[in-house]
Amino acid sequence: MAIIQWFPGHMAKAMRQVKENLKLVDIVLELVDARLPESSRNPQLAELLKDKPSIVVLTKKDLADPKQTQKWIEYYETLGQPAVAINSVQGSLKVIDTKIKSVLAEKLANKKARGIRSQRIKVMCIGIPNVGKSTLLNHLVKKNVAQVGNRPGVTKAQQWLKAGKDLQLLDTPGILWPKFEDPLVGKKLALTGAIKDTLYAKDDVALYEIEEFIETAPQQLCERYKLAPEVLELPTVEVLLEITKKLGFKDDYERASERLIFDCRKGKLGRYTLDRVPQEVK
């Protein structure tokens, strides 16, 4: 896969703003995609957060393999990293509010003991593009105050929002890091929509997708594209060409690649998780 260069000015600026605003908040919600929890964590953000209470929020859990999601939550908790999984559009406020108060229990108890009246807990929401931050924020505040779009780069400015009676949320733009050490991470992010579709070769990503589903969910692949099981024993490129024919696209494998990617994003191949929990904690 070709090296993808992006890191536009607004991402560099957003990184500086996150660093500056950390001292203003009590806790950080680090949103990641439940389909690729580790690959969708920005390592630069993780470095910034090391001295600040934080919760890893696995969004889009309705699109991910539920067993793998539970394993990831358990994995993070064993590392001492609080984590919770949510569907960004249903019943998230209570889950997140409860988790925040659990993580900050000692701090809140100390405030109460000192006679400090209840104040709103200031929360920063961070994550890479298209991880569902704006959708979640709109649900938490119960109105459309954050711009939403199923593409990276919609949120451009930071804004404070009130959620419930106890939380004040700081929204931030999605921030990618400049270079992936592992090209597989780039393919995973491209497949789930974190990278703009103009920045990668669609056939590279579609071939990765086919390899992944042959290994983890071959039946879903066969059912969706009406493939005989023995087709999956062919080289991946030939599987892509067979899918192209089944879709009625003749030899237009670029068009078929795009269909594969969008079918995957929309959940038409079923629920899936691309990242595996490290073996020792399975």
VOTORMI-244033 format. One record per residue: x, y, z of N, C-alpha, C in turn; residue in three letters. Coordinates in nm, 3 decimals. Layout:
N
SITE      n.px      n.py      n.pz     ca.px     ca.py     ca.pz      c.px      c.py      c.pz    aa
SITE         X         Y         Z         X         Y         Z         X         Y         Z   ALA
...
END
This chain:
282
SITE      n.px      n.py      n.pz     ca.px     ca.py     ca.pz      c.px      c.py      c.pz    aa
SITE     0.085    -0.120     0.000     0.000     0.000     0.000     0.088     0.125     0.000   MET
SITE     0.056     0.222    -0.083     0.135     0.344    -0.090     0.129     0.419     0.043   ALA
SITE     0.239     0.492     0.072     0.242     0.572     0.195     0.141     0.685     0.181   ILE
SITE     0.056     0.700     0.282    -0.048     0.804     0.279     0.001     0.924     0.359   ILE
SITE     0.003     1.040     0.297     0.044     1.162     0.366    -0.079     1.251     0.382   GLN
SITE    -0.106     1.296     0.505    -0.216     1.391     0.523    -0.176     1.498     0.624   TRP
SITE    -0.204     1.481     0.748    -0.173     1.574     0.856    -0.190     1.719     0.815   PHE
SITE    -0.311     1.758     0.770    -0.335     1.898     0.733    -0.322     1.991     0.853   PRO
SITE    -0.316     2.120     0.824    -0.293     2.219     0.929    -0.391     2.211     1.045   GLY
SITE    -0.519     2.184     1.015    -0.616     2.184     1.125    -0.590     2.071     1.223   HIS
SITE    -0.529     1.959     1.179    -0.498     1.850     1.271    -0.382     1.887     1.362   MET
SITE    -0.280     1.954     1.307    -0.167     1.999     1.388    -0.215     2.100     1.492   ALA
SITE    -0.302     2.191     1.449    -0.357     2.292     1.540    -0.441     2.226     1.649   LYS
SITE    -0.522     2.127     1.610    -0.607     2.058     1.706    -0.523     1.986     1.812   ALA
SITE    -0.411     1.928     1.771    -0.322     1.860     1.866    -0.270     1.960     1.970   MET
SITE    -0.233     2.078     1.926    -0.185     2.181     2.019    -0.297     2.223     2.115   ARG
SITE    -0.419     2.236     2.062    -0.532     2.276     2.146    -0.565     2.170     2.251   GLN
SITE    -0.556     2.043     2.211    -0.580     1.935     2.307    -0.481     1.946     2.422   VAL
SITE    -0.354     1.966     2.388    -0.250     1.976     2.491    -0.278     2.093     2.586   LYS
SITE    -0.318     2.207     2.528    -0.346     2.326     2.609    -0.468     2.308     2.699   GLU
SITE    -0.572     2.240     2.647    -0.698     2.229     2.720    -0.703     2.115     2.820   ASN
SITE    -0.605     2.027     2.817    -0.605     1.914     2.911    -0.611     1.962     3.056   LEU
SITE    -0.544     2.075     3.084    -0.541     2.124     3.223    -0.677     2.178     3.267   LYS
SITE    -0.768     2.201     3.171    -0.900     2.256     3.204    -1.003     2.148     3.238   LEU
SITE    -0.973     2.020     3.206    -1.073     1.915     3.220    -1.038     1.817     3.333   VAL
SITE    -1.142     1.748     3.381    -1.123     1.649     3.487    -1.088     1.511     3.433   ASP
SITE    -1.139     1.482     3.313    -1.123     1.347     3.257    -1.136     1.353     3.105   ILE
SITE    -1.080     1.254     3.038    -1.085     1.249     2.892    -1.156     1.122     2.847   VAL
SITE    -1.248     1.137     2.752    -1.307     1.021     2.683    -1.230     1.002     2.554   LEU
SITE    -1.156     0.891     2.545    -1.082     0.861     2.423    -1.165     0.764     2.340   GLU
SITE    -1.229     0.816     2.236    -1.318     0.734     2.154    -1.238     0.654     2.051   LEU
SITE    -1.267     0.524     2.045    -1.206     0.437     1.946    -1.317     0.356     1.879   VAL
SITE    -1.290     0.305     1.762    -1.386     0.224     1.687    -1.380     0.082     1.740   ASP
SITE    -1.493     0.028     1.787    -1.495    -0.107     1.844    -1.451    -0.213     1.744   ALA
SITE    -1.456    -0.182     1.614    -1.412    -0.278     1.513    -1.260    -0.286     1.503   ARG
SITE    -1.191    -0.184     1.552    -1.045    -0.184     1.552    -0.995    -0.097     1.667   LEU
SITE    -1.017    -0.143     1.790    -0.991    -0.060     1.908    -0.848    -0.007     1.917   PRO
SITE    -0.750    -0.091     1.889    -0.612    -0.047     1.904    -0.564     0.030     1.781   GLU
SITE    -0.602    -0.014     1.663    -0.560     0.055     1.540    -0.621     0.195     1.530   SER
SITE    -0.732     0.219     1.598    -0.795     0.351     1.591    -0.758     0.440     1.710   SER
SITE    -0.657     0.400     1.786    -0.604     0.486     1.892    -0.484     0.564     1.838   ARG
SITE    -0.490     0.693     1.851    -0.381     0.778     1.806    -0.268     0.773     1.909   ASN
SITE    -0.150     0.717     1.875    -0.042     0.705     1.972     0.006     0.839     2.026   PRO
SITE    -0.008     0.945     1.947     0.032     1.078     1.995    -0.062     1.127     2.105   GLN
SITE    -0.192     1.094     2.091    -0.288     1.132     2.196    -0.261     1.053     2.323   LEU
SITE    -0.230     0.924     2.307    -0.202     0.839     2.423    -0.087     0.896     2.505   ALA
SITE     0.013     0.949     2.438     0.129     1.008     2.507     0.087     1.131     2.586   GLU
SITE    -0.002     1.212     2.528    -0.050     1.333     2.596    -0.131     1.300     2.721   LEU
SITE    -0.202     1.187     2.718    -0.299     1.154     2.823    -0.240     1.080     2.942   LEU
SITE    -0.112     1.052     2.941    -0.057     0.960     3.042    -0.077     1.007     3.186   LYS
SITE    -0.090     1.140     3.208    -0.107     1.190     3.345    -0.250     1.238     3.374   ASP
SITE    -0.344     1.206     3.286    -0.482     1.252     3.302    -0.577     1.133     3.308   LYS
SITE    -0.673     1.131     3.403    -0.772     1.021     3.404    -0.842     1.013     3.269   PRO
SITE    -0.860     0.891     3.219    -0.924     0.875     3.088    -1.002     0.745     3.083   SER
SITE    -1.097     0.742     2.992    -1.177     0.622     2.966    -1.171     0.594     2.817   ILE
SITE    -1.137     0.472     2.779    -1.145     0.432     2.639    -1.290     0.395     2.610   VAL
SITE    -1.351     0.465     2.516    -1.491     0.442     2.480    -1.495     0.373     2.344   VAL
SITE    -1.533     0.247     2.342    -1.542     0.172     2.216    -1.677     0.204     2.152   LEU
SITE    -1.676     0.285     2.047    -1.800     0.324     1.980    -1.839     0.220     1.874   THR
SITE    -1.959     0.234     1.822    -2.009     0.149     1.713    -2.006     0.001     1.751   LYS
SITE    -2.035    -0.028     1.877    -2.030    -0.167     1.920    -2.133    -0.253     1.847   LYS
SITE    -2.238    -0.189     1.793    -2.340    -0.263     1.718    -2.287    -0.314     1.584   ASP
SITE    -2.171    -0.262     1.539    -2.109    -0.308     1.414    -1.998    -0.410     1.439   LEU
SITE    -1.954    -0.422     1.564    -1.840    -0.508     1.597    -1.886    -0.644     1.650   ALA
SITE    -1.795    -0.741     1.647    -1.819    -0.874     1.704    -1.830    -0.858     1.856   ASP
SITE    -1.947    -0.890     1.914    -1.966    -0.864     2.059    -1.868    -0.939     2.149   PRO
SITE    -1.829    -1.060     2.110    -1.734    -1.136     2.191    -1.598    -1.068     2.193   LYS
SITE    -1.556    -1.019     2.075    -1.427    -0.950     2.068    -1.431    -0.817     2.145   GLN
SITE    -1.545    -0.748     2.139    -1.560    -0.622     2.212    -1.543    -0.645     2.362   THR
SITE    -1.605    -0.750     2.414    -1.593    -0.781     2.556    -1.449    -0.814     2.593   GLN
SITE    -1.381    -0.887     2.504    -1.240    -0.919     2.529    -1.155    -0.793     2.535   LYS
SITE    -1.185    -0.698     2.447    -1.107    -0.573     2.448    -1.131    -0.494     2.575   TRP
SITE    -1.255    -0.489     2.621    -1.284    -0.417     2.746    -1.207    -0.480     2.861   ILE
SITE    -1.211    -0.613     2.869    -1.139    -0.684     2.975    -0.989    -0.660     2.965   GLU
SITE    -0.938    -0.658     2.842    -0.795    -0.635     2.819    -0.753    -0.498     2.872   TYR
SITE    -0.828    -0.393     2.835    -0.794    -0.258     2.880    -0.802    -0.248     3.032   TYR
SITE    -0.905    -0.309     3.090    -0.921    -0.303     3.235    -0.804    -0.371     3.307   GLU
SITE    -0.753    -0.482     3.250    -0.638    -0.549     3.313    -0.513    -0.462     3.307   THR
SITE    -0.508    -0.368     3.212    -0.396    -0.275     3.203    -0.415    -0.153     3.294   LEU
SITE    -0.529    -0.150     3.365    -0.560    -0.035     3.449    -0.619     0.081     3.372   GLY
SITE    -0.665     0.053     3.250    -0.727     0.155     3.165    -0.878     0.133     3.162   GLN
SITE    -0.956     0.217     3.231    -1.102     0.201     3.228    -1.155     0.205     3.085   PRO
SITE    -1.253     0.121     3.055    -1.308     0.113     2.920    -1.455     0.078     2.925   ALA
SITE    -1.528     0.122     2.823    -1.670     0.093     2.811    -1.706     0.090     2.664   VAL
SITE    -1.804     0.008     2.627    -1.848    -0.001     2.487    -1.988     0.056     2.474   ALA
SITE    -2.011     0.130     2.366    -2.142     0.192     2.346    -2.184     0.183     2.199   ILE
SITE    -2.315     0.194     2.180    -2.371     0.224     2.050    -2.393     0.375     2.052   ASN
SITE    -2.331     0.448     1.962    -2.329     0.594     1.969    -2.466     0.660     1.963   SER
SITE    -2.568     0.587     1.923    -2.699     0.652     1.907    -2.806     0.600     2.002   VAL
SITE    -2.768     0.516     2.098    -2.871     0.463     2.189    -2.820     0.456     2.333   GLN
SITE    -2.893     0.519     2.424    -2.872     0.502     2.567    -2.730     0.513     2.619   GLY
SITE    -2.653     0.614     2.573    -2.512     0.621     2.611    -2.487     0.708     2.733   SER
SITE    -2.572     0.808     2.759    -2.544     0.904     2.865    -2.529     0.838     3.001   LEU
SITE    -2.621     0.751     3.037    -2.615     0.687     3.169    -2.490     0.601     3.183   LYS
SITE    -2.459     0.526     3.078    -2.341     0.438     3.080    -2.214     0.519     3.101   VAL
SITE    -2.199     0.627     3.025    -2.078     0.709     3.032    -2.074     0.788     3.162   ILE
SITE    -2.187     0.845     3.204    -2.195     0.921     3.328    -2.154     0.833     3.446   ASP
SITE    -2.205     0.710     3.449    -2.172     0.617     3.557    -2.024     0.583     3.558   THR
SITE    -1.968     0.559     3.440    -1.826     0.523     3.431    -1.738     0.638     3.473   LYS
SITE    -1.771     0.759     3.431    -1.693     0.877     3.468    -1.691     0.894     3.620   ILE
SITE    -1.807     0.882     3.682    -1.816     0.901     3.827    -1.744     0.789     3.903   LYS
SITE    -1.740     0.671     3.843    -1.666     0.560     3.904    -1.516     0.589     3.901   SER
SITE    -1.466     0.633     3.786    -1.323     0.662     3.771    -1.281     0.780     3.859   VAL
SITE    -1.368     0.880     3.872    -1.336     1.001     3.950    -1.389     0.995     4.093   LEU
SITE    -1.431     0.876     4.139    -1.496     0.862     4.269    -1.415     0.924     4.383   ALA
SITE    -1.285     0.897     4.387    -1.201     0.948     4.496    -1.192     1.100     4.491   GLU
SITE    -1.172     1.154     4.372    -1.163     1.299     4.356    -1.294     1.367     4.396   LYS
SITE    -1.406     1.311     4.354    -1.537     1.368     4.386    -1.566     1.359     4.536   LEU
SITE    -1.524     1.248     4.598    -1.544     1.231     4.742    -1.461     1.333     4.821   ALA
SITE    -1.339     1.359     4.774    -1.253     1.458     4.840    -1.314     1.598     4.832   ASN
SITE    -1.370     1.631     4.717    -1.436     1.761     4.701    -1.553     1.776     4.798   LYS
SITE    -1.631     1.667     4.806    -1.749     1.670     4.894    -1.706     1.685     5.039   LYS
SITE    -1.599     1.616     5.077    -1.549     1.621     5.214    -1.501     1.761     5.250   ALA
SITE    -1.451     1.833     5.149    -1.403     1.970     5.173    -1.515     2.073     5.162   ARG
SITE    -1.638     2.024     5.143    -1.755     2.112     5.139    -1.773     2.184     5.008   GLY
SITE    -1.704     2.136     4.903    -1.718     2.200     4.772    -1.851     2.157     4.711   ILE
SITE    -1.931     2.254     4.674    -2.060     2.223     4.614    -2.042     2.154     4.479   ARG
SITE    -2.142     2.075     4.446    -2.135     1.998     4.321    -2.117     2.091     4.202   SER
SITE    -2.020     2.058     4.119    -1.996     2.133     3.997    -1.997     2.036     3.879   GLN
SITE    -2.019     2.089     3.762    -2.016     2.004     3.644    -1.876     1.945     3.624   ARG
SITE    -1.874     1.818     3.588    -1.748     1.750     3.558    -1.711     1.787     3.415   ILE
SITE    -1.590     1.840     3.398    -1.546     1.881     3.264    -1.477     1.764     3.195   LYS
SITE    -1.529     1.732     3.076    -1.487     1.613     3.003    -1.441     1.651     2.863   VAL
SITE    -1.323     1.604     2.823    -1.277     1.624     2.686    -1.301     1.498     2.605   MET
SITE    -1.355     1.512     2.484    -1.377     1.398     2.395    -1.276     1.406     2.281   CYS
SITE    -1.196     1.301     2.266    -1.095     1.301     2.161    -1.103     1.169     2.083   ILE
SITE    -1.039     1.167     1.968    -1.035     1.046     1.887    -0.998     1.080     1.744   GLY
SITE    -0.979     0.976     1.663    -0.945     0.997     1.523    -1.071     1.035     1.444   ILE
SITE    -1.058     1.076     1.319    -1.177     1.110     1.239    -1.273     0.992     1.222   PRO
SITE    -1.401     1.025     1.212    -1.507     0.928     1.179    -1.521     0.815     1.281   ASN
SITE    -1.485     0.843     1.407    -1.499     0.740     1.510    -1.634     0.753     1.582   VAL
SITE    -1.712     0.854     1.545    -1.846     0.869     1.603    -1.855     0.971     1.714   GLY
SITE    -1.759     1.063     1.724    -1.761     1.161     1.832    -1.883     1.252     1.824   LYS
SITE    -1.904     1.311     1.707    -2.014     1.407     1.694    -2.149     1.340     1.714   SER
SITE    -2.165     1.218     1.662    -2.290     1.144     1.682    -2.315     1.120     1.830   THR
SITE    -2.210     1.078     1.901    -2.223     1.054     2.045    -2.255     1.183     2.119   LEU
SITE    -2.185     1.289     2.087    -2.208     1.416     2.157    -2.350     1.465     2.138   LEU
SITE    -2.400     1.456     2.016    -2.537     1.499     1.991    -2.636     1.417     2.073   ASN
SITE    -2.606     1.288     2.088    -2.695     1.204     2.169    -2.685     1.241     2.317   HIS
SITE    -2.564     1.267     2.365    -2.545     1.299     2.506    -2.614     1.430     2.545   LEU
SITE    -2.610     1.529     2.454    -2.670     1.658     2.486    -2.815     1.668     2.438   VAL
SITE    -2.860     1.561     2.371    -2.999     1.548     2.327    -3.043     1.655     2.228   LYS
SITE    -2.950     1.702     2.146    -2.985     1.790     2.034    -2.866     1.793     1.938   LYS
SITE    -2.892     1.839     1.816    -2.788     1.840     1.714    -2.702     1.966     1.725   ASN
SITE    -2.600     1.957     1.809    -2.512     2.072     1.826    -2.375     2.046     1.763   VAL
SITE    -2.342     1.920     1.741    -2.215     1.887     1.677    -2.243     1.839     1.536   ALA
SITE    -2.170     1.893     1.440    -2.192     1.855     1.299    -2.153     1.709     1.278   GLN
SITE    -2.240     1.634     1.209    -2.221     1.491     1.189    -2.204     1.461     1.040   VAL
SITE    -2.116     1.367     1.010    -2.102     1.321     0.873    -2.029     1.189     0.871   GLY
SITE    -2.072     1.096     0.786    -2.007     0.965     0.780    -1.882     0.972     0.691   ASN
SITE    -1.797     1.065     0.727    -1.670     1.081     0.656    -1.575     1.152     0.751   ARG
SITE    -1.445     1.134     0.734    -1.349     1.198     0.824    -1.343     1.348     0.801   PRO
SITE    -1.309     1.421     0.908    -1.280     1.563     0.894    -1.399     1.655     0.900   GLY
SITE    -1.513     1.611     0.959    -1.631     1.698     0.964    -1.616     1.803     1.074   VAL
SITE    -1.577     1.761     1.195    -1.560     1.855     1.306    -1.431     1.932     1.288   THR
SITE    -1.437     2.063     1.283    -1.316     2.144     1.261    -1.279     2.229     1.383   LYS
SITE    -1.374     2.265     1.469    -1.346     2.352     1.582    -1.384     2.284     1.713   ALA
SITE    -1.326     2.334     1.822    -1.359     2.280     1.954    -1.478     2.357     2.012   GLN
SITE    -1.564     2.289     2.087    -1.678     2.355     2.148    -1.718     2.285     2.277   GLN
SITE    -1.769     2.364     2.374    -1.818     2.310     2.502    -1.968     2.282     2.491   TRP
SITE    -2.011     2.167     2.542    -2.151     2.126     2.536    -2.194     2.072     2.672   LEU
SITE    -2.320     2.097     2.711    -2.371     2.046     2.838    -2.444     1.914     2.816   LYS
SITE    -2.416     1.817     2.903    -2.481     1.685     2.894    -2.535     1.646     3.031   ALA
SITE    -2.668     1.626     3.037    -2.727     1.592     3.165    -2.708     1.704     3.265   GLY
SITE    -2.715     1.672     3.394    -2.701     1.776     3.495    -2.560     1.786     3.550   LYS
SITE    -2.473     1.691     3.512    -2.341     1.686     3.576    -2.222     1.703     3.482   ASP
SITE    -2.242     1.689     3.351    -2.128     1.687     3.260    -2.121     1.808     3.169   LEU
SITE    -2.000     1.856     3.146    -1.974     1.959     3.046    -1.868     1.902     2.953   GLN
SITE    -1.901     1.891     2.825    -1.817     1.820     2.729    -1.744     1.915     2.635   LEU
SITE    -1.616     1.888     2.613    -1.540     1.963     2.514    -1.517     1.875     2.393   LEU
SITE    -1.581     1.912     2.281    -1.564     1.838     2.156    -1.434     1.885     2.089   ASP
SITE    -1.368     1.796     2.018    -1.246     1.831     1.945    -1.252     1.768     1.806   THR
SITE    -1.180     1.822     1.710    -1.175     1.760     1.577    -1.105     1.624     1.584   PRO
SITE    -1.136     1.538     1.489    -1.065     1.411     1.480    -0.920     1.434     1.440   GLY
SITE    -0.829     1.363     1.506    -0.687     1.386     1.482    -0.618     1.255     1.445   ILE
SITE    -0.567     1.248     1.323    -0.484     1.135     1.279    -0.337     1.167     1.306   LEU
SITE    -0.255     1.064     1.311    -0.112     1.086     1.325    -0.047     1.081     1.187   TRP
SITE     0.073     1.142     1.170     0.126     1.166     1.036     0.166     1.043     0.958   PRO
SITE     0.211     0.937     1.025     0.261     0.822     0.951     0.234     0.693     1.029   LYS
SITE     0.187     0.590     0.958     0.165     0.460     1.021     0.291     0.376     1.014   PHE
SITE     0.336     0.326     1.127     0.451     0.236     1.128     0.415     0.104     1.060   GLU
SITE     0.292     0.060     1.080     0.244    -0.065     1.022     0.144    -0.034     0.911   ASP
SITE     0.175    -0.068     0.784     0.081    -0.036     0.675    -0.054    -0.104     0.691   PRO
SITE    -0.060    -0.215     0.768    -0.187    -0.283     0.792    -0.284    -0.192     0.867   LEU
SITE    -0.231    -0.109     0.956    -0.315    -0.014     1.030    -0.382     0.082     0.932   VAL
SITE    -0.308     0.127     0.831    -0.364     0.216     0.730    -0.478     0.150     0.654   GLY
SITE    -0.463     0.022     0.622    -0.568    -0.050     0.550    -0.693    -0.063     0.637   LYS
SITE    -0.675    -0.092     0.764    -0.789    -0.106     0.855    -0.864     0.027     0.868   LYS
SITE    -0.790     0.135     0.882    -0.852     0.267     0.896    -0.922     0.309     0.767   LEU
SITE    -0.862     0.274     0.654    -0.925     0.306     0.526    -1.055     0.227     0.509   ALA
SITE    -1.052     0.100     0.547    -1.169     0.015     0.532    -1.287     0.065     0.614   LEU
SITE    -1.261     0.115     0.735    -1.370     0.160     0.823    -1.405     0.307     0.806   THR
SITE    -1.332     0.379     0.719    -1.372     0.515     0.685    -1.302     0.627     0.761   GLY
SITE    -1.191     0.598     0.827    -1.120     0.703     0.902    -1.029     0.786     0.813   ALA
SITE    -1.000     0.735     0.693    -0.915     0.805     0.598    -0.999     0.843     0.476   ILE
SITE    -0.981     0.963     0.425    -1.060     1.007     0.309    -1.041     0.910     0.193   LYS
SITE    -1.149     0.883     0.123    -1.147     0.781     0.017    -1.060     0.817    -0.102   ASP
SITE    -1.019     0.942    -0.110    -0.933     0.983    -0.222    -0.784     0.957    -0.193   THR
SITE    -0.752     0.911    -0.072    -0.612     0.902    -0.030    -0.553     0.761    -0.035   LEU
SITE    -0.628     0.663    -0.082    -0.573     0.527    -0.084    -0.622     0.452    -0.208   TYR
SITE    -0.552     0.343    -0.240    -0.591     0.259    -0.354    -0.699     0.161    -0.308   ALA
SITE    -0.817     0.172    -0.366    -0.931     0.092    -0.320    -0.908    -0.058    -0.337   LYS
SITE    -0.838    -0.098    -0.443    -0.817    -0.242    -0.461    -0.725    -0.299    -0.353   ASP
SITE    -0.627    -0.221    -0.306    -0.542    -0.265    -0.194    -0.626    -0.296    -0.071   ASP
SITE    -0.718    -0.205    -0.041    -0.801    -0.220     0.079    -0.901    -0.333     0.061   VAL
SITE    -0.960    -0.345    -0.058    -1.056    -0.453    -0.084    -0.988    -0.590    -0.074   ALA
SITE    -0.866    -0.601    -0.122    -0.792    -0.728    -0.114    -0.764    -0.763     0.032   LEU
SITE    -0.729    -0.662     0.113    -0.711    -0.687     0.257    -0.843    -0.735     0.319   TYR
SITE    -0.953    -0.668     0.282    -1.085    -0.705     0.334    -1.118    -0.850     0.301   GLU
SITE    -1.093    -0.891     0.178    -1.121    -1.029     0.137    -1.038    -1.127     0.219   ILE
SITE    -0.909    -1.097     0.236    -0.822    -1.183     0.316    -0.874    -1.198     0.458   GLU
SITE    -0.916    -1.086     0.516    -0.966    -1.085     0.654    -1.092    -1.170     0.668   GLU
SITE    -1.186    -1.154     0.575    -1.312    -1.227     0.586    -1.296    -1.375     0.549   PHE
SITE    -1.202    -1.407     0.462    -1.174    -1.548     0.433    -1.126    -1.617     0.561   ILE
SITE    -1.045    -1.545     0.639    -0.989    -1.602     0.762    -1.091    -1.607     0.875   GLU
SITE    -1.171    -1.501     0.891    -1.257    -1.489     1.009    -1.405    -1.514     0.986   THR
SITE    -1.454    -1.489     0.864    -1.599    -1.503     0.840    -1.625    -1.542     0.694   ALA
SITE    -1.571    -1.657     0.650    -1.586    -1.696     0.509    -1.732    -1.712     0.465   PRO
SITE    -1.817    -1.760     0.557    -1.956    -1.782     0.520    -2.026    -1.650     0.486   GLN
SITE    -1.993    -1.544     0.562    -2.053    -1.413     0.536    -2.013    -1.362     0.397   GLN
SITE    -1.888    -1.386     0.360    -1.839    -1.344     0.229    -1.910    -1.420     0.117   LEU
SITE    -1.922    -1.551     0.136    -1.989    -1.635     0.034    -2.136    -1.599     0.018   CYS
SITE    -2.204    -1.577     0.130    -2.347    -1.545     0.125    -2.372    -1.409     0.060   GLU
SITE    -2.289    -1.311     0.093    -2.312    -1.176     0.041    -2.292    -1.171    -0.111   ARG
SITE    -2.189    -1.243    -0.160    -2.156    -1.231    -0.303    -2.182    -1.360    -0.381   TYR
SITE    -2.260    -1.450    -0.319    -2.303    -1.573    -0.386    -2.184    -1.652    -0.444   LYS
SITE    -2.085    -1.673    -0.358    -1.964    -1.745    -0.399    -1.971    -1.890    -0.353   LEU
SITE    -1.921    -1.980    -0.434    -1.904    -2.119    -0.391    -1.786    -2.123    -0.294   ALA
SITE    -1.793    -2.203    -0.187    -1.685    -2.206    -0.088    -1.546    -2.230    -0.147   PRO
SITE    -1.539    -2.311    -0.253    -1.407    -2.341    -0.312    -1.342    -2.218    -0.377   GLU
SITE    -1.423    -2.116    -0.410    -1.367    -1.994    -0.468    -1.270    -1.928    -0.370   VAL
SITE    -1.298    -1.942    -0.241    -1.214    -1.876    -0.141    -1.077    -1.941    -0.129   LEU
SITE    -1.058    -2.054    -0.195    -0.926    -2.119    -0.195    -0.836    -2.062    -0.304   GLU
SITE    -0.891    -1.980    -0.392    -0.813    -1.918    -0.500    -0.728    -1.804    -0.444   LEU
SITE    -0.627    -1.758    -0.519    -0.553    -1.637    -0.479    -0.650    -1.520    -0.460   PRO
SITE    -0.619    -1.432    -0.367    -0.711    -1.324    -0.331    -0.750    -1.238    -0.450   THR
SITE    -0.656    -1.212    -0.540    -0.686    -1.131    -0.659    -0.795    -1.199    -0.743   VAL
SITE    -0.788    -1.331    -0.755    -0.889    -1.404    -0.833    -1.025    -1.404    -0.763   GLU
SITE    -1.022    -1.404    -0.629    -1.149    -1.393    -0.555    -1.214    -1.258    -0.584   VAL
SITE    -1.133    -1.153    -0.586    -1.185    -1.019    -0.618    -1.244    -1.016    -0.759   LEU
SITE    -1.178    -1.078    -0.854    -1.229    -1.081    -0.991    -1.360    -1.160    -0.999   LEU
SITE    -1.370    -1.267    -0.921    -1.494    -1.346    -0.919    -1.608    -1.265    -0.860   GLU
SITE    -1.579    -1.191    -0.751    -1.681    -1.104    -0.692    -1.723    -0.996    -0.791   ILE
SITE    -1.625    -0.942    -0.864    -1.654    -0.841    -0.967    -1.757    -0.893    -1.067   THR
SITE    -1.737    -1.017    -1.113    -1.830    -1.078    -1.209    -1.967    -1.101    -1.145   LYS
SITE    -1.968    -1.150    -1.021    -2.094    -1.176    -0.952    -2.176    -1.048    -0.934   LYS
SITE    -2.107    -0.936    -0.918    -2.176    -0.807    -0.902    -2.223    -0.750    -1.036   LEU
SITE    -2.184    -0.815    -1.145    -2.224    -0.768    -1.277    -2.140    -0.653    -1.328   GLY
SITE    -2.017    -0.641    -1.274    -1.930    -0.530    -1.312    -1.828    -0.571    -1.418   PHE
SITE    -1.845    -0.690    -1.478    -1.753    -0.744    -1.580    -1.611    -0.748    -1.525   LYS
SITE    -1.519    -0.667    -1.581    -1.381    -0.668    -1.531    -1.345    -0.539    -1.458   ASP
SITE    -1.447    -0.463    -1.415    -1.423    -0.336    -1.344    -1.400    -0.364    -1.195   ASP
SITE    -1.279    -0.414    -1.163    -1.250    -0.453    -1.024    -1.239    -0.331    -0.933   TYR
SITE    -1.211    -0.212    -0.990    -1.207    -0.090    -0.908    -1.346    -0.061    -0.851   GLU
SITE    -1.446    -0.074    -0.937    -1.585    -0.050    -0.893    -1.625    -0.155    -0.791   ARG
SITE    -1.586    -0.280    -0.815    -1.616    -0.387    -0.720    -1.545    -0.364    -0.587   ALA
SITE    -1.422    -0.313    -0.594    -1.347    -0.285    -0.470    -1.420    -0.183    -0.385   SER
SITE    -1.470    -0.079    -0.452    -1.545     0.024    -0.381    -1.671    -0.035    -0.317   GLU
SITE    -1.740    -0.121    -0.390    -1.861    -0.184    -0.335    -1.826    -0.269    -0.211   ARG
SITE    -1.719    -0.345    -0.220    -1.677    -0.427    -0.107    -1.652    -0.342     0.017   LEU
SITE    -1.581    -0.231    -0.003    -1.548    -0.143     0.110    -1.674    -0.086     0.173   ILE
SITE    -1.765    -0.035     0.090    -1.885     0.028     0.144    -1.981    -0.076     0.204   PHE
SITE    -1.986    -0.195     0.147    -2.067    -0.301     0.207    -2.017    -0.334     0.347   ASP
SITE    -1.885    -0.338     0.361    -1.824    -0.368     0.490    -1.857    -0.260     0.592   CYS
SITE    -1.843    -0.134     0.552    -1.870    -0.022     0.643    -2.016    -0.020     0.689   ARG
SITE    -2.105    -0.056     0.598    -2.249    -0.050     0.630    -2.298    -0.173     0.705   LYS
SITE    -2.208    -0.267     0.733    -2.247    -0.387     0.807    -2.314    -0.493     0.723   GLY
SITE    -2.304    -0.483     0.590    -2.371    -0.581     0.504    -2.298    -0.716     0.501   LYS
SITE    -2.178    -0.718     0.558    -2.106    -0.845     0.572    -2.115    -0.897     0.716   LEU
SITE    -2.205    -0.837     0.793    -2.221    -0.879     0.932    -2.129    -0.801     1.025   GLY
SITE    -2.134    -0.838     1.153    -2.051    -0.772     1.254    -1.910    -0.830     1.250   ARG
SITE    -1.810    -0.745     1.267    -1.673    -0.791     1.256    -1.580    -0.704     1.340   TYR
SITE    -1.469    -0.761     1.381    -1.364    -0.688     1.453    -1.231    -0.720     1.387   THR
SITE    -1.159    -0.617     1.345    -1.035    -0.636     1.270    -0.913    -0.652     1.361   LEU
SITE    -0.918    -0.594     1.481    -0.806    -0.607     1.575    -0.831    -0.724     1.669   ASP
SITE    -0.728    -0.800     1.698    -0.737    -0.912     1.791    -0.671    -0.875     1.924   ARG
SITE    -0.734    -0.916     2.032    -0.675    -0.895     2.164    -0.546    -0.974     2.174   VAL
SITE    -0.439    -0.918     2.230    -0.315    -0.994     2.247    -0.341    -1.130     2.308   PRO
SITE    -0.272    -1.231     2.255    -0.299    -1.372     2.284    -0.302    -1.404     2.434   GLN
SITE    -0.210    -1.342     2.510    -0.196    -1.383     2.649    -0.316    -1.348     2.738   GLU
SITE    -0.407    -1.259     2.689    -0.521    -1.224     2.772    -0.652    -1.275     2.716   VAL
SITE    -0.647    -1.359     2.613    -0.771    -1.412     2.554    -0.835    -1.511     2.649   LYS
END
